[in-house]
Amino acid sequence: MAKAIRSAACLLAIAAGTQACAKPIAFQDGWTAMAEAGTNTMRQAQLFYAPKFWWSGGVSYTKLMADDGSFQREISGVQVNYLVKRWNLPSAQGNVFAWGGVASARGFDSRGPFDGVAATQAGFQADYETRSVYASGKQEWFHSSRFSHGVSTVQLGLAPYEHDYDELATWFVLQLRHYQGGIAPGTTEAIPMLRLFKGNFWIEAGADRKGRAQVMVMMNF
Amino acid sequence: MNTMKMKVVLAIVCGSLAFAASARTVKMQVNGMVCAFCAQGIEKRLRSMASTQDVYVSLKDKVVAVALKDGQDIPDAALVSSMKEAGYDVTSVQRVDASLADIRKARGK
């Protein structure tokens, strides 16, 4: 039953994505390149182009690894992102994004190695941001005949000062992440991070209690 | 007589310089601008317009200002529409004589 619900959610997100589209979407006619190394359990790289501010499309690579080393999945595919809703307030902005895509997966698990397995990826994100407070919640799903995983991520950020357009932005961010599907059973990562961005370059980095690094870099152009 | 001519020429030259220095500027108040990373899109979009000489964005003042090239104009509706297509909402549009440098100097005041 749970598997059926996850599959339905994936299909819905994919359908939404192809109808219109959205994030990570920096701006119309802009490219977004992102790379993330999440402790020992997740690696991700994405490149998207946004023809409009409300949708983008591109390629995505995600590597998921069991905390105990018992399995590994590499999921490479295409993805469409869609801005479901944006709230432009005088001193804040809120967004809801959804995305979906198809992929090919390879890796290994207790049944042995596999390659060329069809997979789907989908997710959504809701965020709210002022120039001094930031909060976001994100849910990602990865599904195939060999695996079904979810990654739930919450970020809360505080800026020590309110930056302007031509200044360096500094944020203190707490990231909480929980994996579904046996990647890190029974644990929720809590990672304090420092985020810096200026111009078109963004970097955030931190470490969990075991000293494992979490790093994300992003560039818009 | 020569002194009189000199005065007239000087007046014309000074007047021309003053006119050139006071380039027309469109100042917009914008909702939703909280992130420098995202405001890049606004700047890129406005700079691509043929009549744009320069662009200034202030997150602090929620202002986007466009300096227009001499003798050129961009209708308010086109600017509002362009901002909407960039993903932001314009709440007011003003035509001002201040230069972008003046607006930048007044930031946060």
Interface residues (C-beta under 8 A of the other chain):
Chain A: A26 F27 Q28 D29 G30 K52 F53 W54 L83 R86 W87 N88 L89 P90 S91 A92 Q93 E129 T130 R131 E162 H163 D164 Y165 D166 E167 A169 F197 K198 G199 N200 W202 N220
Chain B: N31 G32 M33 V34 C35 A36 F37 C38 A39 Q40 G41 I42 K44 R45 V57 S58 L59 K60 K62 E85 A86 G87 Y88 D89 T91 R107
